[in-house]
């Protein structure tokens, strides 16, 4: 910290010097003068004048400061802040390594058209797959830009719209319009939180639902950064949608989106995932075993004839501690002997279910004609 900065922070200079500082009139290097002005914006007497001086500060001078790897942290933070942001300074900020990649990921998904152009032109962004993935979610991208980014990321061309799935969505939405409207105000929130985040949507998904996006992406090794950032980008995009939008994504979206939306706090969104024509049996098997889905999801799976015909789904439901006991007691008779043996030793399920499993295991494993003791 410079001597002048320390004196000003300690209010150890005359008011005339403070006033000169607020006007940017001290004979100091630009980086130091900017630091002092930013500090003074919080001063009750000189704050307004300091803010006006910063607003008028020469672009070329600020750009020279922000382009350096040793740029003061306060200056970077000030001009990165959306209310102080200047498009002319953004290229330097985007390239500055003091602006972490996770902040670029956060910006990419919601940047204005002007900032999108700057990010697409950035050498740093071009070399950061996680940021490019986040840009794919930006509504200001043109179709040609989306296709180009997908090619750069090795994702191939976008699949054309599926008329059958869209028709299924339209029909289902009309049939459940009252329920969608009733839950329209439900805030996006992941059931299970970060404590049970290893299942279905993953740890980053759960964390991002409960913490600011800027802090949701924990530091990763280079090989791990892409999946984490991409998942957070998807969650941020889904979180901005209303219930009707999330219902549509539940029907027409990707496997990753369904894995997130099955944990949506809105019941109608959960039901939409389970009604999607794109939903596969392996996905349902995963949902049936998950500890971070709602009871509603497990009940709806058990009521669906298509799902319940899959033996692995039944087995996963019965071994899931969150499965309602009335559902479990109805399904347990369908288990094979080997799985009944496993179930009776499962300490996580209710005692009632384990006792029934034990009884059925004895009956099914007994020799023909042998009477099982009750």
ChimeraX attribute file (.defattr): number of C-alpha atoms within 10 A of each C-alpha:
attribute: neighborCount
match mode: 1-to-1
recipient: residues
	/A:1	7
	/A:2	9
	/A:3	8
	/A:4	17
	/A:5	16
	/A:6	13
	/A:7	11
	/A:8	17
	/A:9	14
	/A:10	9
	/A:11	11
	/A:12	12
	/A:13	13
	/A:14	9
	/A:15	12
	/A:16	9
	/A:17	14
	/A:18	22
	/A:19	17
	/A:20	14
	/A:21	24
	/A:22	28
	/A:23	18
	/A:24	20
	/A:25	13
	/A:26	16
	/A:27	10
	/A:28	12
	/A:29	10
	/A:30	17
	/A:31	18
	/A:32	20
	/A:33	21
	/A:34	25
	/A:35	19
	/A:36	24
	/A:37	26
	/A:38	22
	/A:39	19
	/A:40	23
	/A:41	19
	/A:42	13
	/A:43	15
	/A:44	8
	/A:45	14
	/A:46	19
	/A:47	17
	/A:48	15
	/A:49	19
	/A:50	27
	/A:51	20
	/A:52	14
	/A:53	20
	/A:54	22
	/A:55	13
	/A:56	9
	/A:57	14
	/A:58	11
	/A:59	13
	/A:60	11
	/A:61	13
	/A:62	19
	/A:63	16
	/A:64	14
	/A:65	21
	/A:66	26
	/A:67	18
	/A:68	15
	/A:69	11
	/A:70	12
	/A:71	16
	/A:72	16
	/A:73	12
	/A:74	15
	/A:75	20
	/A:76	19
	/A:77	16
	/A:78	16
	/A:79	20
	/A:80	18
	/A:81	10
	/A:82	9
	/A:83	8
	/A:84	12
	/A:85	14
	/A:86	14
	/A:87	12
	/A:88	13
	/A:89	18
	/A:90	18
	/A:91	20
	/A:92	19
	/A:93	21
	/A:94	23
	/A:95	20
	/A:96	18
	/A:97	14
	/A:98	17
	/A:99	15
	/A:100	12
	/A:101	20
	/A:102	23
	/A:103	16
	/A:104	24
	/A:105	26
	/A:106	20
	/A:107	19
	/A:108	25
	/A:109	23
	/A:110	18
	/A:111	19
	/A:112	15
	/A:113	14
	/A:114	10
	/A:115	17
	/A:116	19
	/A:117	13
	/A:118	17
	/A:119	24
	/A:120	16
	/A:121	12
	/A:122	15
	/A:123	12
	/A:124	18
	/A:125	21
	/A:126	15
	/A:127	10
	/A:128	16
	/A:129	20
	/A:130	25
	/A:131	26
	/A:132	25
	/A:133	24
	/A:134	24
	/A:135	28
	/A:136	20
	/A:137	18
	/A:138	20
	/A:139	13
	/A:140	19
	/A:141	18
	/A:142	12
	/A:143	10
	/A:144	9
	/A:145	14
	/A:146	20
	/A:147	17
	/A:148	15
	/A:149	22
	/A:150	17
	/A:151	13
	/A:152	13
	/A:153	14
	/A:154	9
	/A:155	11
	/A:156	12
	/A:157	12
	/A:158	11
	/A:159	6
	/A:160	6
	/A:161	9
	/A:162	9
	/A:163	9
	/A:164	10
	/A:165	15
	/A:166	15
	/A:167	11
	/A:168	15
	/A:169	22
	/A:170	13
	/A:171	12
	/A:172	17
	/A:173	19
	/A:174	11
	/A:175	11
	/A:176	13
	/A:177	13
	/A:178	11
	/A:179	13
	/A:180	21
	/A:181	12
	/A:182	12
	/A:183	17
	/A:184	15
	/A:185	11
	/A:186	14
	/A:187	15
	/A:188	21
	/A:189	18
	/A:190	26
	/A:191	21
	/A:192	17
	/A:193	17
	/A:194	19
	/A:195	10
	/A:196	17
	/A:197	19
	/A:198	15
	/A:199	18
	/A:200	24
	/A:201	22
	/A:202	17
	/A:203	20
	/A:204	22
	/A:205	29
	/A:206	28
	/A:207	21
	/A:208	24
	/A:209	20
	/A:210	13
	/A:211	12
	/A:212	12
	/A:213	20
	/A:214	17
	/A:215	12
	/A:216	20
	/A:217	23
	/A:218	13
	/A:219	11
	/A:220	12
	/A:221	8
	/A:222	7
	/A:223	7
	/A:224	10
	/A:225	18
	/A:226	17
	/A:227	15
	/A:228	20
	/A:229	27
	/A:230	20
	/A:231	24
	/A:232	27
	/A:233	28
	/A:234	19
	/A:235	25
	/A:236	22
	/A:237	17
	/A:238	20
	/A:239	19
	/A:240	12
	/A:241	15
	/A:242	16
	/A:243	25
	/A:244	17
	/A:245	14
	/A:246	27
	/A:247	25
	/A:248	20
	/A:249	21
	/A:250	29
	/A:251	27
	/A:252	23
	/A:253	17
	/A:254	12
	/A:255	15
	/A:256	14
	/A:257	20
	/A:258	27
	/A:259	21
	/A:260	23
	/A:261	31
	/A:262	27
	/A:263	27
	/A:264	27
	/A:265	19
	/A:266	23
	/A:267	19
	/A:268	25
	/A:269	26
	/A:270	24
	/A:271	20
	/A:272	24
	/A:273	30
	/A:274	24
	/A:275	17
	/A:276	21
	/A:277	16
	/A:278	16
	/A:279	18
	/A:280	12
	/A:281	14
	/A:282	12
	/A:283	15
	/A:284	22
	/A:285	20
	/A:286	17
	/A:287	25
	/A:288	27
	/A:289	24
	/A:290	23
	/A:291	20
	/A:292	23
	/A:293	25
	/A:294	20
	/A:295	12
	/A:296	15
	/A:297	21
	/A:298	21
	/A:299	17
	/A:300	14
	/A:301	21
	/A:302	22
	/A:303	12
	/A:304	12
	/A:305	9
	/A:306	10
	/A:307	20
	/A:308	17
	/A:309	11
	/A:310	14
	/A:311	13
	/A:312	19
	/A:313	22
	/A:314	23
	/A:315	23
	/A:316	18
	/A:317	27
	/A:318	28
	/A:319	22
	/A:320	19
	/A:321	18
	/A:322	20
	/A:323	26
	/A:324	16
	/A:325	15
	/A:326	10
	/A:327	15
	/A:328	23
	/A:329	15
	/A:330	11
	/A:331	16
	/A:332	22
	/A:333	15
	/A:334	13
	/A:335	19
	/A:336	15
	/A:337	17
	/A:338	11
	/A:339	16
	/A:340	26
	/A:341	18
	/A:342	14
	/A:343	24
	/A:344	20
	/A:345	13
	/A:346	17
	/A:347	11
	/A:348	12
	/A:349	19
	/A:350	15
	/A:351	12
	/A:352	12
	/A:353	20
	/A:354	22
	/A:355	14
	/A:356	17
	/A:357	24
	/A:358	18
	/A:359	16
	/A:360	22
	/A:361	22
	/A:362	18
	/A:363	17
	/A:364	16
	/A:365	15
	/A:366	12
	/A:367	10
	/A:368	8
	/A:369	6
	/A:370	9
	/A:371	10
	/A:372	13
	/A:373	7
	/A:374	6
